[in-house]
């Protein structure tokens, strides 16, 4: 494994087809949808991680996104970190995955969550009934061998985590949503909790010549130079930014991504692909940093 910065080529979809198919199946079973470039992000991260079984891995900026559930399915103990609370994590995730909170405030017990929703009225009660049906519908699925530990916390201050306690940290298109002035502190904190030799694998948005803010997705696009500085990478760290234009052209012409946009893009103009119009404004980039 080598530290590097890599614009994610669309060839990943064919090179990692078994992983792509597995991710699609898992997403369908959990009723999750992909961001327009997330299949590239996810397959790149999975490719870099190698053997997952038994590892302690943080999903940084996890929300309810797919990678944490995939890693748990592969036998990892996953620390799911996000500043937004997931205390009322939907029951369909808890039914299939062994989920608990790092602290009592991080995850309401499933029985209490369902009872409180069933006592509600209108949309809350309808949602509770729907979640109960979800549990019944996936009852025949095998239970994941891994575990997901929910930790509702800002990535700048992971105060409940010990130094050098994790094998890897992954961040799927999450770090670019931090203010620029906070990114150094976030990266330092993620490296602090990694074991020596542990991997920090982050996908972000790439900028060709100058950092810029993509308003629809509320994320920063970063140049090669900025990523080197923020992730504390040496000047000679390998990068394929010289092929930016060629790779971006291939991305814009990728029929598999274009023809499989998630339904949520078509419902709003306030997202990364407004009203479902295929028009990529940036391309994803992966950063591999190894804890020294």
N, C-alpha and C positions, 0 to 999 in steps of 0.2 A: 504494500500500500504506500502511495506517495502523495504528499500534499500537492494540491493543484486547484486551479480554477477552470471550470469546464462549461462552456455554453452547451446546452443539452441538445444533441442532434435528434431529429425525428427517427433516425435509424434505430434508436433505443426500442421503439415499439416492436420492431421485427426481431431485433437481437435478444430481447427479453420477453418474447411472446408468452411463455408459460406464466410469468409473473403478471403480465398485463391481463391475461385471461382470469387469473386467480383474483386479481384486484377488482375486476368487473363483477365477478360472481359474488364476492364478499359485499361490494357496494350495493348490489341488487338485494341481497338478503337482509341488509341493514337499512334499506331505503335511504341511502346516501347518494348524492350526486357529486360529480367531479367539477372542479374549476377547469377552465378550458385547456390549461397546460399541465394539470396535475398528474396525468398518467406518465408524463416525462419525468416530473419531479420524483414521483414515488418509485418508478422503476430504477432511476439512477441511484437513489438512496439504498434501495434493496440490493442492487448490484454491488455497491461499495461495502455494505455491512457484512456480506458473506454469511457465515453460520450465525444464527440468531438464538437457537435453543439455549435457554438458561442464562442469557445475558441480562444485565440490568441496563435499560435504555430509557432515556428521557425523550418524550415528544414535547418539544418546546413550542408553545403557541398552539396547543393541540385542539382546543375547542372540542367538538365531537367528531373531528376528522378521521379519515380512514386508516392512516398509518398505524395509529396506536392499536387498533383492533386487529390489523394484519399481523403486527409484531406479536401480540398476545396469542394469536392463532398459531404462530410458529414457536410458541413456548417461551417467549421472553417475559420478564417482569418489567412492565412499562410504567414509568412515572409520567402521568399526563398533566402537564402544567399549562395553565392559561390564567390571565388576569381576570377574565370573565368567569363568574361562578358557574359550576356544573353540579351544584348541590342537588338539583332535581333532575339528574341525568335520567333520560327516558328509560323505561323499564325494559324495552326490547334489547338494549345493550347489556343490562344487568343479567338478563335471563341467559344469555349465551356466554358472557364473559365474567370471570371472577373480578368484581370491581369493589373497591373500598376507598375510603377517604384517608389521606395521610393524617389529617386531623379530623376530629368529630364534625367540625363546621364544613368540611369539604364535600360531604356526601350524606344526604338525608337517607335513612334506612328505607328500603324499597316498600316495605309494608306501610310505613307512615306516609310515604309519598302517595301511594295509591289511595289510601283511606282519605287523605285530605282532598284529593281531586274528586273522588266519588261523592264527597259531601258538598262539593261545589255545585254550581248551576251553569246552565248555558254551555258556552264553549269549553269551560274547564271540565265539566262532566263528560261531554262528548269526547274530549281528548283522553280522559282517563279510560273510558270504555274502549277507545281505539287502541290504547296502549295494552290493555288487557287482552284484546284480540291478537295483538302482535305477539304477546307471550305465547298464546295458544298456538299460533300459526308456526312458530319456530320451535315448538316443543320437541320435535323429533330430531333437531340438529344436535350434533355432538357439542359438548361444552368445551370451551377453549382450555388448553393445557397451561396457558400463561395466566398473567394477572395484570390488571390495570389499576393503578393507584392514583386517585384524583387529588391534585394539589392546586387549589385556586390561589395563585400568587403571581405578582409581577416578576418578569424574568430578570429585572435589575437587582432583585433582593430575594434570593432563595434561602432565607434564613434558617429553614428547618432541615436543610441538606448539608451533610458533612463534606469536607474536602475529599476529593479522590474517591467518591463512592459509586461512580457509574462507569460502565464499560463504553457507552456511546451516548451521544446526544444527537437527535435529528430535529430539524426544523423545516417544515414544508411550507414554503412561500409565506413565512410568518415574520421573519426579522425585518423585512422591508417596511412593515407597518409601524415600527417603532420610530419615534422622532430621531432624526439624524444624530443629534447631540447625545442621545442615549445609547446608540449602538455599541460604542466602545465598552461601556459598562456592562451591557448585556452579554457581549462576547466574553469579557473577562469572567463574569459570573458563571457562564456555561463551561468555560475551561476550568474554573476552580473545582467544580463538582466531578470532573472527569478524572479517572485513574491515569497515571502516566502511561502513555501509549494508546490512550483512548481516543476515539474518533469524534470530532464535531463535523457533522454533515448537514449543511444548510443549503437550501435552494432559495434564490432570490430573483429579482428582476434585473435584467442587464440593460445598461446604457452604452451606446457606442463611443461617444466622445465626451459627454458631460453628464453628471448626475442630474436627474430631473424627477419631478413628482407626477405620477400618473393619477390624476384626480378621480376617475371613475372607480378604480380599485383601491384608492387611498394608500398607495404604496410608492416607495422610492425605487427608482431604477439607477443602478450603480455601475460605474466604469470599472475596468480591470484595476486601475490604480487605487481607487477607493476601497475595493474589496481587499487588496493586498494590505492596505494600511489598517483597515478595521479588524481584519482577522489575524493581524500580526504575522503575515507571511513574508518570507525573504524575497528580495527583488528578482531572484532567479527561479521562483516557483513557476512550474509549467502552466501555460494558459493557451487557449485556442482563440482568444479574442481577435487575432489577426484574420480569422475566417468569419468574422461577425456577419458581414453582408451575405456571404454564401449560405451560412447556416440560417440566417433570418429568412432568406428567400425560400429555402426548403421548408421552413416552418409555415410560412404564409401559404404555401402550395400543398400542405399536408391534408389530404382528403379525409383521412381517418379522424383527425381532430376537428376539422371543419364540419363534418357531417354528423358528429356525435355531441354537439353542444348540449349541455344540461338544460332542462326545461326552465330553470329559474332565470336564465339569461333572457328569455323571450318575454318575461313578465315585467321587465324594468329597463330603464335607460341609465340607471345608476349602478353600473357594475363594470366588470372588465371587458365585457363584450356587449355593449348596449343594444337592447331590443333584439338580441340574437344575430346581429350582423357580424359575420366573420371578418374581422379587421384587426389582427394583432398589431399592437403598438410597441411591443417590446418582446424579448424572448427570455426564457428562463435560463438561469445559470446556477451551477452547483459549485460549492466551495467545500473542499476537504481539508480540515486542519487536524493535525495530530498533536495531542498533549505531550509536551516534552518532559 
